[in-house]
Amino acid sequence: MSRTKRRWPLITESNPQSPISEAYKMLRTNVAFSNLDDEIRTIMVTSSTMGEGKSTTSANIAVTYAQAHRTVLLIDADMRKPTQHHIFDVSNRGGLTSVLSQQQELKDALLTTSIAGLSILPSGPIPPNPSEMLVSRRMNALLETASRLYDVVIIDTPPIMMVTDAQIVASKCDGVVLVIDSGHVKRESARKAKASLEHVNARLLGVVLNNVKRSKAESYYAYYGEQAGSS
């Protein structure tokens, strides 16, 4: 494992008391209490289309879990347009694709971050067959191993309306957080994204509404829970 210093500070680390950071903490809390019978360990984050902030949301959620003294693994499963290695300023020479193609062991692909308790598995080199890799038994085994090694696994995936990748991963996770850009995404698109998740029997933990103009101090507003899925 290697450690590197990030260039791009995350709001949950740089300003943990801000309204935005508090919204991410609220999401963490609501996810924890969303099911008292079964613990939520693997959480997928997706959006309906590109540019809605799913990767930033994934990273910030991961940070808030680590700040709560949980061991966290952030997996960049967006093999088509990976972002997490940019956010955390780590190498993307190896990662998820390297592990799934048996070119690298999981323990060697994991990277530590400057945030205590938070590790990252970058996407790795972009493959010609992302969907096939995600649906494989090796992906199932990787998630099972990650769940044993970490308290929480956060998975950043491509937009669910763009490719089938997110649906594949959603079927393997305990729950899904859907990120919606309130200023650009129409209600019908959000409904279609929700329907795509329901099609694979994914559990929608909540919806994060991004860029809601509430005040100058807030650029994010998160609305969580089962009600979010039907709005």
C-alpha positions in Angstrom: 0.0 0.0 0.0 1.1 3.5 -0.6 0.3 6.9 0.9 0.0 10.1 -1.0 -1.0 13.7 -0.2 -4.1 14.9 -2.0 -4.2 18.2 -3.9 -8.0 18.5 -3.9 -9.4 18.9 -0.4 -12.8 17.5 0.2 -15.4 19.7 2.0 -16.1 17.0 4.6 -12.4 17.1 5.5 -11.5 20.8 5.0 -14.7 22.2 6.6 -16.4 19.4 8.5 -18.8 21.8 10.3 -20.2 23.3 7.0 -23.9 22.8 6.0 -22.7 20.6 3.2 -20.6 18.4 5.5 -23.5 18.2 7.9 -25.8 16.9 5.0 -23.3 14.1 4.3 -23.2 13.2 8.0 -27.0 13.1 8.0 -26.9 10.7 5.0 -24.5 8.5 6.9 -26.8 8.5 9.9 -29.9 7.8 7.9 -28.2 4.9 6.1 -27.2 3.4 9.4 -30.8 3.5 10.7 -32.5 2.6 7.4 -32.6 -1.1 8.3 -32.3 -2.2 11.9 -32.4 -5.9 11.1 -29.6 -6.0 8.5 -26.4 -3.9 8.6 -25.7 -1.9 5.5 -22.1 -2.7 4.5 -21.9 -2.1 0.8 -23.3 1.1 -0.6 -23.4 2.0 -4.3 -23.5 5.6 -5.4 -24.8 6.5 -8.9 -26.6 9.2 -10.8 -29.0 9.3 -13.7 -26.7 11.1 -16.1 -23.2 12.5 -16.3 -22.0 15.5 -14.3 -24.4 15.3 -11.4 -21.7 14.9 -8.7 -21.9 11.2 -7.9 -18.1 10.8 -7.6 -17.7 13.8 -5.3 -20.6 12.5 -3.3 -19.0 9.1 -3.1 -15.8 10.5 -1.8 -17.4 12.7 0.8 -19.7 9.9 2.1 -16.6 7.8 2.4 -14.8 10.5 4.4 -17.7 11.0 6.8 -17.7 7.2 7.6 -14.0 7.3 8.3 -14.5 10.4 10.5 -17.0 8.2 12.5 -14.1 5.8 13.2 -15.2 3.2 10.7 -12.8 1.5 8.4 -13.8 2.4 4.8 -13.0 1.2 1.3 -13.9 3.4 -1.6 -14.1 1.5 -4.9 -14.0 3.3 -8.2 -16.2 1.0 -10.3 -16.6 3.6 -13.0 -14.3 1.9 -15.4 -15.4 4.1 -18.4 -14.6 7.5 -16.8 -12.8 6.9 -13.5 -12.5 9.9 -11.2 -11.6 8.9 -7.7 -7.8 8.7 -8.4 -8.0 12.4 -9.4 -10.0 13.4 -6.3 -7.5 11.6 -4.0 -4.4 12.2 -6.2 -3.4 8.5 -6.3 -2.1 6.4 -9.1 -4.5 4.6 -11.4 -1.9 2.2 -12.9 -3.5 -0.6 -11.0 -6.8 -1.1 -9.4 -10.2 -2.8 -9.8 -9.6 -3.9 -13.4 -6.2 -5.2 -12.5 -7.6 -7.3 -9.7 -10.6 -8.7 -11.7 -8.2 -9.6 -14.6 -5.9 -11.4 -12.1 -3.0 -9.1 -12.9 -2.8 -7.9 -9.3 -3.7 -9.1 -5.9 -6.4 -7.0 -4.0 -4.0 -6.3 -1.1 -1.5 -4.9 -3.6 -4.1 -2.7 -5.4 -5.4 -1.0 -2.2 -4.1 2.5 -1.6 -4.2 4.4 1.7 -5.2 8.0 1.9 -4.4 11.0 4.1 -7.7 10.3 5.9 -7.3 7.8 8.8 -9.4 4.7 8.2 -10.1 5.4 4.5 -8.6 3.3 1.7 -9.2 3.5 -2.0 -9.3 0.9 -4.8 -8.9 2.9 -8.0 -10.5 1.8 -11.2 -7.3 0.8 -12.9 -6.7 0.8 -16.6 -9.8 1.2 -18.7 -10.8 -2.2 -20.0 -12.7 -3.1 -23.2 -15.4 -5.0 -21.3 -16.4 -3.2 -18.1 -19.9 -4.8 -17.9 -18.5 -8.3 -18.2 -16.0 -7.7 -15.5 -18.5 -6.3 -13.1 -20.9 -9.2 -13.6 -18.2 -11.8 -13.0 -17.8 -14.1 -10.1 -14.5 -12.4 -9.4 -16.3 -9.2 -8.7 -18.6 -11.1 -6.2 -15.6 -12.5 -4.5 -13.9 -9.1 -4.3 -17.0 -7.5 -2.7 -17.2 -10.4 -0.2 -13.5 -10.0 0.7 -13.9 -6.2 1.0 -16.9 -6.6 3.3 -14.8 -8.8 5.6 -11.8 -6.4 5.6 -13.8 -3.1 6.0 -16.7 -1.8 8.0 -18.1 0.0 5.0 -17.6 -0.3 1.3 -18.6 2.7 -0.9 -18.8 2.0 -4.7 -18.8 4.8 -7.3 -20.4 3.6 -10.5 -21.3 5.1 -13.9 -24.6 6.9 -14.4 -27.4 4.3 -14.3 -29.1 5.6 -17.4 -25.9 5.5 -19.5 -24.8 1.9 -19.3 -25.7 -1.3 -17.5 -22.7 -1.2 -15.2 -24.6 0.5 -12.3 -27.5 -2.0 -12.5 -25.0 -4.9 -12.3 -23.3 -3.5 -9.2 -26.6 -2.4 -7.6 -27.7 -6.0 -7.5 -24.6 -7.0 -5.5 -24.9 -4.2 -2.9 -26.9 -3.7 0.3 -28.2 -0.4 -0.9 -28.0 2.5 -3.4 -27.7 6.3 -3.1 -28.9 8.1 -6.1 -27.4 11.6 -6.9 -29.7 14.0 -8.8 -28.7 17.5 -10.1 -31.8 19.4 -9.3 -31.0 22.2 -11.7 -30.6 20.0 -14.8 -32.3 16.6 -14.4 -36.0 16.5 -15.1 -38.4 14.6 -12.9 -39.0 12.0 -15.6 -35.3 11.1 -15.8 -35.1 10.7 -12.1 -38.1 8.4 -12.2 -36.5 6.3 -15.0 -33.3 6.0 -12.9 -35.4 4.8 -10.0 -37.2 2.3 -12.2 -33.8 1.0 -13.5 -32.8 0.3 -9.9 -36.1 -1.4 -9.1 -35.7 -3.6 -12.1 -32.7 -5.3 -10.5 -34.4 -5.3 -7.0 -31.9 -2.8 -5.7 -32.7 -1.1 -2.4 -32.8 2.7 -2.8 -31.5 4.1 0.5 -32.1 7.7 -0.5 -31.7 10.5 -3.0 -29.1 13.3 -2.8 -30.4 16.5 -4.5 -27.4 18.4 -5.7 -27.2 22.1 -6.4 -30.5 23.1 -4.7 -30.5 26.8 -4.3 -31.4 27.1 -0.6 -28.9 29.8 0.5 -25.5 31.1 -0.4 -24.0 28.9 2.3 -25.4 25.7 0.8 -24.8 24.2 -2.6 -26.0 20.7 -1.6 -29.2 19.6 0.0 -29.8 16.0 0.8 -33.2 14.4 1.2 -33.1 10.8 2.4 -35.2 7.8 3.2 -37.8 5.7 1.5 -39.9 8.8 0.7 -37.1 10.1 -1.5 -37.5 7.2 -3.8 -41.2 8.1 -4.6 -40.8 11.8 -5.0 
